[in-house]
Amino acid sequence: MSMNWIKQAELVFMILFFLSLLGHAQKDSTKGDIVTDRPDATESPTVVPKDYLQIETGAFYESFKEESIKIKDFTYNTMLIRYGLLERLELRLGWDYTNSKLFLDTTEIDVINSFSPLLLGVKIPIAAEKGLLPEIGFLGHLNLPFSVNKELRPQNTGVDFRFSFAHTLSEKSSLSYNLGAAWENDFPEAAYLYTIAYGYSLSNQWGIYVELYGDFPENTEANHLWDAGLTYLISNNVQLDATIGSSITEGQDLLLSAGISFRLPN
């Protein structure tokens, strides 16, 4: 990673740290604690309150190895912007930037820098939790290819959807899971998605979770991964997180992630 990128990353996190202090000073208890869709792969069924803007961002590192080939991905500014347009409708905008390095044994042979396809989506609540019945929500996204570098740009728009479920197990614990499908840019086959995550509150500020997730592509082998992490609630509008994970099947060797989420009243 170049010094230029290091300086930019440091600047981003300095800005986010300042925003976290601002969120701590401007505590708003009318809408309860912030509910985020990071750091895990499991999306919450809960929408952002009407007229509130929620920003969830961070960075992560992934490595993949197959025989003598290794790929290291550094993804910066994993930005997801969520806005409560109506009481029962959330708008979603996402965009990542990745620095990908390809190695043959220990020799670097290629470097690719590119934005991801621009994500546009919605989240809609379907049902509130009632007894043994979970809270249920629906999410749908388009992945628009125009934001990708020309030499890497897909020809087609990607699509995904999922249903999100959440159970309150006790005052301190919860269980959430997703079921859905995705059609990646330029890949006609569907991949059927699943996630399941168990969360536990250590205190009013600290929380931990463990998660299993993966997909079942129609014409290739299934992928299964795990991760675990912790969250820290600075105020009811600001949350920090950190994650570690890897794949169970062949693929991802290591995942490391850290980020911040904050909610801004309109």
C-alpha positions in Angstrom: 0.0 0.0 0.0 1.4 3.4 -1.0 2.1 6.2 1.5 -0.5 8.3 -0.3 -3.3 5.7 0.5 -2.1 5.5 4.1 -2.4 9.2 4.5 -5.9 9.3 2.9 -7.0 6.4 5.2 -5.7 8.3 8.2 -7.6 11.4 7.1 -10.8 9.5 6.7 -10.6 7.9 10.1 -9.7 11.3 11.7 -12.9 12.8 10.2 -15.0 9.8 11.4 -13.5 10.1 14.9 -14.6 13.8 15.0 -18.1 12.8 13.9 -18.2 10.2 16.6 -17.4 12.8 19.2 -20.1 15.0 17.7 -22.6 12.2 17.9 -21.7 11.6 21.5 -22.3 15.3 22.3 -25.6 15.4 20.5 -27.3 12.4 22.1 -30.8 11.7 20.9 -32.8 9.1 22.8 -36.1 9.5 21.0 -35.4 6.8 18.4 -33.5 4.3 20.6 -30.0 2.9 19.9 -28.7 2.8 16.4 -29.3 -0.5 14.5 -26.7 -1.1 11.8 -26.2 -3.5 8.9 -22.5 -3.8 9.6 -20.1 -5.4 10.6 -21.6 -8.8 9.9 -23.1 -10.1 6.6 -26.5 -10.4 8.2 -28.8 -7.5 7.3 -31.2 -6.3 10.0 -35.0 -6.1 9.2 -35.1 -2.7 11.0 -35.3 0.4 8.9 -33.7 3.8 9.7 -36.3 6.1 11.3 -38.1 8.6 9.0 -36.1 11.7 8.1 -32.9 10.2 9.6 -29.7 9.7 7.7 -27.4 6.8 8.7 -23.9 6.3 7.4 -22.0 3.0 7.9 -18.4 2.9 6.7 -15.1 1.3 7.4 -12.3 -0.7 5.8 -11.4 -4.4 5.5 -8.6 -6.6 4.4 -9.1 -10.0 2.7 -6.7 -12.6 1.4 -7.3 -15.6 -0.9 -4.8 -18.3 -1.8 -5.0 -21.1 -4.4 -1.8 -23.2 -4.9 0.9 -20.6 -5.7 -1.5 -17.7 -6.4 -2.4 -15.3 -3.7 -4.7 -12.3 -3.8 -4.7 -9.5 -1.2 -7.6 -7.0 -1.2 -7.6 -3.8 0.7 -11.1 -2.2 0.6 -11.3 1.4 1.7 -14.4 3.4 2.7 -17.0 0.6 2.5 -19.7 3.3 2.5 -23.4 2.5 3.0 -25.7 5.4 3.2 -29.2 4.7 4.5 -32.1 7.2 4.6 -35.5 6.9 6.2 -37.7 8.3 3.4 -41.0 7.1 5.0 -41.9 5.2 8.2 -41.8 2.0 6.3 -39.3 2.7 3.5 -35.5 3.0 3.7 -33.4 4.1 0.7 -29.8 2.7 0.4 -26.7 3.8 -1.5 -23.4 1.9 -1.3 -20.0 2.3 -2.9 -16.5 0.7 -2.2 -13.0 1.2 -3.4 -10.6 -1.7 -3.5 -6.9 -2.1 -4.1 -6.3 -5.7 -5.2 -2.8 -7.2 -5.4 -2.0 -10.5 -7.2 1.1 -12.5 -6.1 2.8 -15.6 -7.7 4.5 -17.2 -4.7 5.9 -14.1 -3.0 6.3 -11.9 -6.2 3.7 -9.2 -6.9 2.6 -9.6 -10.5 -0.4 -7.2 -10.8 -2.2 -4.4 -9.0 -5.8 -3.4 -9.7 -7.6 -0.4 -8.2 -11.3 0.1 -8.8 -14.6 1.2 -7.4 -17.3 -1.4 -7.0 -20.6 -1.3 -8.9 -22.8 1.4 -7.3 -25.4 -0.1 -5.1 -28.9 1.3 -5.0 -31.5 -0.4 -2.9 -34.5 -0.3 -0.6 -35.4 -1.9 2.7 -39.1 -2.4 3.7 -40.4 -3.8 7.0 -42.9 -6.6 6.7 -43.8 -7.6 10.2 -43.0 -6.7 13.8 -41.8 -9.4 16.2 -44.6 -11.0 18.1 -44.0 -13.9 20.4 -42.3 -16.7 18.6 -42.7 -14.9 15.3 -39.7 -12.9 14.2 -39.4 -9.3 13.0 -39.3 -9.6 9.2 -38.0 -7.2 6.5 -37.2 -7.2 2.8 -34.1 -5.8 1.0 -33.5 -5.4 -2.7 -30.5 -3.9 -4.5 -29.2 -3.1 -8.0 -25.5 -3.1 -8.6 -24.9 -0.5 -11.4 -21.7 -1.1 -13.4 -21.0 2.4 -14.6 -18.9 3.3 -11.5 -16.3 0.5 -12.3 -13.1 1.2 -14.3 -13.7 0.9 -18.0 -11.3 -2.1 -18.5 -13.0 -4.0 -15.7 -16.6 -2.7 -16.2 -19.3 -5.4 -16.3 -21.8 -5.2 -19.2 -24.9 -6.0 -17.1 -26.5 -4.8 -13.9 -26.4 -7.1 -10.9 -29.4 -7.8 -8.7 -29.9 -9.2 -5.3 -32.7 -9.6 -2.7 -33.1 -11.1 0.7 -35.6 -11.5 3.5 -34.3 -10.6 6.9 -35.5 -12.2 10.2 -34.7 -11.3 13.8 -35.6 -13.0 17.1 -35.1 -11.5 20.6 -34.0 -14.5 22.7 -33.5 -12.7 26.0 -32.8 -9.2 27.4 -29.1 -9.6 26.3 -29.2 -12.0 23.3 -30.7 -12.2 19.8 -30.7 -14.4 16.7 -30.9 -13.0 13.2 -30.8 -14.6 9.8 -31.2 -13.8 6.1 -32.4 -15.9 3.1 -32.2 -14.6 -0.5 -30.5 -14.8 -3.9 -28.1 -12.7 -6.0 -27.3 -12.4 -9.7 -23.8 -10.8 -10.0 -22.9 -8.5 -12.9 -22.4 -10.6 -16.1 -23.1 -13.9 -14.3 -26.5 -15.4 -15.4 -26.6 -18.0 -12.7 -28.2 -17.3 -9.4 -26.4 -17.7 -6.1 -28.8 -18.5 -3.2 -27.7 -16.7 0.0 -28.0 -17.5 3.7 -26.7 -15.9 6.9 -27.2 -16.6 10.6 -25.8 -14.5 13.4 -26.0 -14.8 17.2 -25.5 -11.5 19.1 -24.9 -11.0 22.9 -24.8 -7.7 24.9 -22.0 -7.7 27.4 -23.1 -4.3 28.7 -25.1 -1.3 27.6 -22.1 -0.4 25.3 -20.3 -3.6 24.4 -21.7 -6.3 22.2 -20.3 -9.4 20.6 -21.5 -11.7 17.8 -20.6 -14.8 15.8 -21.9 -15.6 12.4 -22.1 -18.3 9.7 -22.9 -17.3 6.1 -22.5 -18.3 2.5 -24.1 -19.0 -0.9 -25.1 -21.9 -3.2 -24.3 -20.9 -6.8 -26.4 -22.9 -9.3 -23.5 -24.4 -11.3 -20.5 -24.3 -8.9 -19.7 -25.5 -5.4 -21.1 -23.8 -2.3 -19.2 -21.3 -0.3 -19.4 -21.2 3.5 -17.7 -18.6 5.8 -17.7 -17.5 9.4 -16.8 -14.3 11.2 -17.0 -12.9 14.7 -16.6 -9.5 16.2 -17.5 -6.9 18.7 -19.3 -3.5 18.7 -19.0 -0.5 21.0 -21.8 2.0 21.4 -20.3 5.5 21.9 -23.7 7.0 22.1 -27.1 5.9 20.9 -26.3 7.5 17.5 -22.7 6.2 17.0 -21.2 2.7 17.0 -17.7 1.3 16.4 -17.1 -2.3 15.3 -14.3 -4.8 14.6 -14.4 -8.2 12.9 -12.2 -11.2 12.1 -13.2 -14.1 9.9 -12.3 -16.8 7.3 -13.9 -19.3 5.0 -14.8 -22.9 6.0 -14.7 -24.1 2.4 -11.7 -23.2 0.2 -11.4 -19.5 -0.6 -10.9 -16.7 1.9 -7.9 -17.2 4.1 -8.5 -14.1 6.3 -10.9 -11.3 6.8 -10.1 -8.3 9.1 -12.5 -5.3 9.3 -13.1 -2.2 11.4 -15.6 0.6 11.0 -18.0 3.2 12.4 -21.7 3.9 12.0 -23.5 7.1 12.9 -27.0 8.4 12.6 -27.9 12.0 11.9 -31.3 13.6 12.7 -32.7 15.7 10.0 
